Amino acid sequence: MKQGFAEGLLLLGKVIRPHGLKGLLKIASYAQSAQSFLRAGSVYLRPRSGGERNFKLLSVQPGGKNFLMKLEGLTTIDQAEPYIGAEILIHRESLEPGDAGEYFWADMIGLKVYTESGKYMGEIASIFNNGGHDIYVLKHAGRERLIPAVHSVVKAIHPEQGEMIVVEMEETPDSNEI
């Protein structure tokens, strides 16, 4: 089980705040479209305080750069406020398999990263999107290294072997050495 998620659940977004007075949630989505949520039919909200609660999904619509989500049972701002900052999870099997070469972030966490010559670079500890593409955060020997998730850098991904291969990279000085 990766990232402490219950078996079979994938992190798909985060609640930013309530929107309006009728329990609507403004969410940051890690999915490319609202269809990922809609196909699931229901979502789990995991507030910062812990635990998970399953909600039937009534609607998801674009709301600027984010989405607006309506869940059954959340009908007032007071009911929605405890979920500020909550993770939004869905059942993995509700998502359609991606194209060849596409992977869920959850499958990437923990991969060991090596250069084409076999040099160990670190383990993928987290992933974020910088607006243009994903960035892999590698950790090794107490240091972090950021690797862009682009074809010119990432040469092969082998989740079944627990590894990723990247191009040769120059060592950068530690910020304390500058």
TIKOLLUM-892946 format. One record per residue (C-alpha): x, y, z; residue number from 1. Coordinates in nm, 4 decimals. Layout:
# TIKOLLUM-892946
+----------+----------+----------+-----+
!       c1 !       c2 !       c3 !   k !
+----------+----------+----------+-----+
!        X !        Y !        Z ! NUM !
...
+----------+----------+----------+-----+
//
This chain:
# TIKOLLUM-892946
+----------+----------+----------+-----+
!       c1 !       c2 !       c3 !   k !
+----------+----------+----------+-----+
!   0.0000 !   0.0000 !   0.0000 !   1 !
!   0.1607 !   0.3274 !  -0.1132 !   2 !
!   0.1324 !   0.6722 !   0.0423 !   3 !
!  -0.0874 !   0.5358 !   0.3206 !   4 !
!  -0.3942 !   0.4994 !   0.0980 !   5 !
!  -0.6463 !   0.2263 !   0.1560 !   6 !
!  -0.6062 !  -0.0606 !  -0.0866 !   7 !
!  -0.7439 !   0.0240 !  -0.4290 !   8 !
!  -0.7912 !   0.3984 !  -0.3745 !   9 !
!  -0.6176 !   0.6654 !  -0.5807 !  10 !
!  -0.5655 !   1.0261 !  -0.4806 !  11 !
!  -0.7375 !   1.2394 !  -0.7446 !  12 !
!  -0.7618 !   1.5821 !  -0.5875 !  13 !
!  -0.7926 !   1.8048 !  -0.2849 !  14 !
!  -1.0728 !   2.0196 !  -0.1452 !  15 !
!  -0.9774 !   2.3870 !  -0.1526 !  16 !
!  -1.2819 !   2.5346 !   0.0195 !  17 !
!  -1.6622 !   2.5474 !   0.0124 !  18 !
!  -1.8127 !   2.7406 !  -0.2777 !  19 !
!  -2.1309 !   2.9264 !  -0.1948 !  20 !
!  -2.3742 !   2.8393 !   0.0817 !  21 !
!  -2.5208 !   2.5090 !  -0.0438 !  22 !
!  -2.2349 !   2.2654 !   0.0237 !  23 !
!  -2.0615 !   2.2879 !  -0.3132 !  24 !
!  -1.6847 !   2.2189 !  -0.2927 !  25 !
!  -1.4135 !   2.3984 !  -0.4890 !  26 !
!  -1.1477 !   2.1341 !  -0.5619 !  27 !
!  -0.8005 !   2.1128 !  -0.7106 !  28 !
!  -0.8009 !   1.8135 !  -0.9444 !  29 !
!  -0.4986 !   1.5965 !  -1.0203 !  30 !
!  -0.6969 !   1.4392 !  -1.3052 !  31 !
!  -0.7003 !   1.5838 !  -1.6549 !  32 !
!  -1.0785 !   1.6123 !  -1.6715 !  33 !
!  -1.3966 !   1.5902 !  -1.4690 !  34 !
!  -1.4696 !   1.2587 !  -1.6439 !  35 !
!  -1.2371 !   1.0728 !  -1.4055 !  36 !
!  -1.4590 !   1.1729 !  -1.1135 !  37 !
!  -1.7842 !   1.1181 !  -1.3022 !  38 !
!  -1.6870 !   0.7646 !  -1.4078 !  39 !
!  -1.6183 !   0.6809 !  -1.0426 !  40 !
!  -1.9700 !   0.7794 !  -0.9359 !  41 !
!  -1.8583 !   0.8270 !  -0.5774 !  42 !
!  -1.5579 !   0.9703 !  -0.3975 !  43 !
!  -1.3946 !   0.9322 !  -0.0592 !  44 !
!  -1.3012 !   1.2440 !   0.1328 !  45 !
!  -1.0149 !   1.2093 !   0.3803 !  46 !
!  -1.0011 !   1.5195 !   0.6009 !  47 !
!  -0.6800 !   1.6245 !   0.7744 !  48 !
!  -0.8267 !   1.4910 !   1.0993 !  49 !
!  -0.8201 !   1.1396 !   0.9472 !  50 !
!  -1.0698 !   0.8757 !   0.8450 !  51 !
!  -1.2490 !   0.8499 !   0.5138 !  52 !
!  -1.6095 !   0.9129 !   0.4218 !  53 !
!  -1.7734 !   0.7921 !   0.1019 !  54 !
!  -2.0034 !   1.0314 !  -0.0867 !  55 !
!  -2.2167 !   0.9803 !  -0.3944 !  56 !
!  -2.1035 !   1.2248 !  -0.6602 !  57 !
!  -2.3861 !   1.4403 !  -0.7942 !  58 !
!  -2.1889 !   1.6690 !  -1.0288 !  59 !
!  -1.8471 !   1.8039 !  -1.1233 !  60 !
!  -1.8092 !   2.1119 !  -1.3406 !  61 !
!  -1.5280 !   2.3470 !  -1.4365 !  62 !
!  -1.4817 !   2.6433 !  -1.2043 !  63 !
!  -1.1955 !   2.8544 !  -1.3382 !  64 !
!  -0.8679 !   2.6630 !  -1.3028 !  65 !
!  -1.0370 !   2.4218 !  -1.0633 !  66 !
!  -1.3591 !   2.2198 !  -1.0450 !  67 !
!  -1.6791 !   2.2581 !  -0.8468 !  68 !
!  -1.8014 !   1.9315 !  -0.6945 !  69 !
!  -2.1478 !   1.8552 !  -0.5556 !  70 !
!  -2.1764 !   1.5568 !  -0.3193 !  71 !
!  -2.4876 !   1.3932 !  -0.1783 !  72 !
!  -2.5297 !   1.4847 !   0.1875 !  73 !
!  -2.3376 !   1.8121 !   0.1749 !  74 !
!  -2.6096 !   2.0748 !   0.1451 !  75 !
!  -2.4783 !   2.3626 !   0.3595 !  76 !
!  -2.1550 !   2.5524 !   0.4013 !  77 !
!  -2.1361 !   2.4231 !   0.7603 !  78 !
!  -2.1385 !   2.0622 !   0.6351 !  79 !
!  -1.8717 !   2.1405 !   0.3731 !  80 !
!  -1.6242 !   2.3377 !   0.5887 !  81 !
!  -1.4801 !   2.0369 !   0.7802 !  82 !
!  -1.3537 !   1.9053 !   0.4437 !  83 !
!  -1.1294 !   2.2040 !   0.3638 !  84 !
!  -0.7926 !   2.0498 !   0.2709 !  85 !
!  -0.9362 !   1.6965 !   0.2491 !  86 !
!  -0.7891 !   1.4519 !   0.0003 !  87 !
!  -1.0281 !   1.3233 !  -0.2666 !  88 !
!  -0.9869 !   0.9551 !  -0.3487 !  89 !
!  -1.1611 !   0.7197 !  -0.5893 !  90 !
!  -1.1542 !   0.3455 !  -0.6526 !  91 !
!  -0.8731 !   0.2648 !  -0.8930 !  92 !
!  -1.0836 !   0.0208 !  -1.0963 !  93 !
!  -1.3263 !   0.3014 !  -1.1877 !  94 !
!  -1.0597 !   0.4598 !  -1.4088 !  95 !
!  -1.0041 !   0.3326 !  -1.7584 !  96 !
!  -0.6569 !   0.1988 !  -1.8290 !  97 !
!  -0.4329 !   0.4620 !  -1.9825 !  98 !
!  -0.2443 !   0.4403 !  -2.3054 !  99 !
!   0.0787 !   0.2434 !  -2.3183 ! 100 !
!   0.3445 !   0.4416 !  -2.1349 ! 101 !
!   0.0950 !   0.6202 !  -1.9059 ! 102 !
!   0.1087 !   0.5490 !  -1.5336 ! 103 !
!  -0.0751 !   0.6573 !  -1.2211 ! 104 !
!   0.1329 !   0.8729 !  -0.9884 ! 105 !
!   0.0711 !   0.6174 !  -0.7148 ! 106 !
!   0.2514 !   0.3564 !  -0.9283 ! 107 !
!   0.5532 !   0.5825 !  -0.9693 ! 108 !
!   0.6156 !   0.6521 !  -0.6001 ! 109 !
!   0.8952 !   0.4302 !  -0.4750 ! 110 !
!   1.0526 !   0.3555 !  -0.8141 ! 111 !
!   1.4322 !   0.3488 !  -0.8053 ! 112 !
!   1.5837 !   0.5809 !  -1.0661 ! 113 !
!   1.9049 !   0.4981 !  -1.2542 ! 114 !
!   2.0916 !   0.6685 !  -1.5373 ! 115 !
!   2.1418 !   0.4868 !  -1.8650 ! 116 !
!   2.4898 !   0.3875 !  -1.7438 ! 117 !
!   2.3448 !   0.2344 !  -1.4255 ! 118 !
!   2.4257 !   0.5099 !  -1.1732 ! 119 !
!   2.1697 !   0.5186 !  -0.8897 ! 120 !
!   2.0011 !   0.8626 !  -0.8692 ! 121 !
!   1.7478 !   0.8018 !  -0.5916 ! 122 !
!   1.3921 !   0.6924 !  -0.5265 ! 123 !
!   1.0800 !   0.8793 !  -0.6388 ! 124 !
!   0.9427 !   1.0228 !  -0.3143 ! 125 !
!   0.6747 !   1.2498 !  -0.4593 ! 126 !
!   0.5460 !   1.4029 !  -0.7816 ! 127 !
!   0.4028 !   1.7426 !  -0.8614 ! 128 !
!   0.2948 !   1.9282 !  -1.1715 ! 129 !
!   0.4628 !   2.2598 !  -1.2507 ! 130 !
!   0.1980 !   2.3631 !  -1.5028 ! 131 !
!   0.3872 !   2.2342 !  -1.8063 ! 132 !
!   0.4692 !   1.8788 !  -1.7017 ! 133 !
!   0.5133 !   1.6546 !  -1.4004 ! 134 !
!   0.8248 !   1.6715 !  -1.1838 ! 135 !
!   0.9617 !   1.3676 !  -1.0012 ! 136 !
!   1.1162 !   1.4409 !  -0.6608 ! 137 !
!   1.3975 !   1.1927 !  -0.5974 ! 138 !
!   1.5512 !   1.1336 !  -0.2562 ! 139 !
!   1.8918 !   0.9803 !  -0.1958 ! 140 !
!   2.1458 !   1.0175 !   0.0832 ! 141 !
!   1.9504 !   1.2980 !   0.2492 ! 142 !
!   1.9294 !   1.5057 !  -0.0678 ! 143 !
!   1.6487 !   1.5831 !  -0.3107 ! 144 !
!   1.6773 !   1.6054 !  -0.6855 ! 145 !
!   1.4062 !   1.7202 !  -0.9264 ! 146 !
!   1.3676 !   1.5341 !  -1.2552 ! 147 !
!   1.1296 !   1.6586 !  -1.5268 ! 148 !
!   0.8885 !   1.3936 !  -1.6549 ! 149 !
!   0.9609 !   1.4539 !  -2.0228 ! 150 !
!   1.0617 !   1.2077 !  -2.2962 ! 151 !
!   1.4005 !   1.3731 !  -2.3492 ! 152 !
!   1.4954 !   1.2907 !  -1.9868 ! 153 !
!   1.2984 !   0.9764 !  -1.8964 ! 154 !
!   1.4089 !   0.6939 !  -2.1236 ! 155 !
!   1.2239 !   0.3957 !  -1.9725 ! 156 !
!   0.9793 !   0.3176 !  -1.6939 ! 157 !
!   0.9551 !  -0.0374 !  -1.5613 ! 158 !
!   0.7054 !  -0.0396 !  -1.2710 ! 159 !
!   0.7056 !  -0.4200 !  -1.2658 ! 160 !
!   1.0825 !  -0.4078 !  -1.1965 ! 161 !
!   1.0506 !  -0.1068 !  -0.9654 ! 162 !
!   1.2745 !   0.1188 !  -1.1730 ! 163 !
!   1.3003 !   0.4125 !  -1.4092 ! 164 !
!   1.5881 !   0.4934 !  -1.6453 ! 165 !
!   1.6872 !   0.8550 !  -1.7189 ! 166 !
!   1.9551 !   1.0267 !  -1.9280 ! 167 !
!   2.2961 !   1.1006 !  -1.7811 ! 168 !
!   2.2884 !   1.4192 !  -1.5721 ! 169 !
!   2.5488 !   1.6544 !  -1.4377 ! 170 !
!   2.5893 !   1.6743 !  -1.0642 ! 171 !
!   2.4752 !   2.0051 !  -0.9236 ! 172 !
!   2.6408 !   2.1583 !  -0.6204 ! 173 !
!   2.4570 !   2.1396 !  -0.2914 ! 174 !
!   2.3035 !   2.4773 !  -0.2007 ! 175 !
!   2.5325 !   2.4876 !   0.1038 ! 176 !
!   2.8389 !   2.4630 !  -0.1195 ! 177 !
!   2.7606 !   2.7686 !  -0.3319 ! 178 !
+----------+----------+----------+-----+
//
